[in-house]
Amino acid sequence: MRLSTIYKSRVAGDGSTLADALGETIRERRLQLGLSQAEIGDPLSRAFVSLVENGRVTPSLGSLTLISEHLGLAPWELLWLVNRRMTRR
């Protein structure tokens, strides 16, 4: 059965628990490393990284991979941290 776009947006879209936890985790790691949004997003825009950190956008797998590598993490490590944050709520 196909999931509707509305359902997918509610689960992973703007303001979802996943989007919020992902954004918080990325921001926390970035600040720990003393990096700017532009540095972890390059070649993505600083504005895009801001949207991700604020839970407004869920990045594609390619963008998530790029950001995680700039944070010194493998993509699975970033998602593991996000999962931990989500299960503590």
WOJO-V921467 format. One record per backbone hydrogen bond with DSSP energy under -1.0 kcal/mol. CO is the residue of the C=O (numbers start at 1). NH is the residue of the N-H. Records with the same first field share a line. If there is no record, write none. Layout:
BEGIN
CO=NH / NH
END
This chain:
BEGIN
4=8
5=9
6=10
7=11
8=12
9=13
13=16
16=20
17=21
18=22
19=23
20=24
21=25
22=26
23=27
24=28
25=29
26=30
27=31
28=32
29=33
30=35
36=40
37=41
38=42
41=44
45=49
46=50
47=51
48=52
49=53
50=54
51=56 / 57
52=55
55=15
60=64
61=65
62=66
63=67
64=68
65=69
66=70
67=71
68=73
69=72
74=78
75=79
76=80
77=81
78=82
79=83
80=84
81=85
82=86
83=87
END
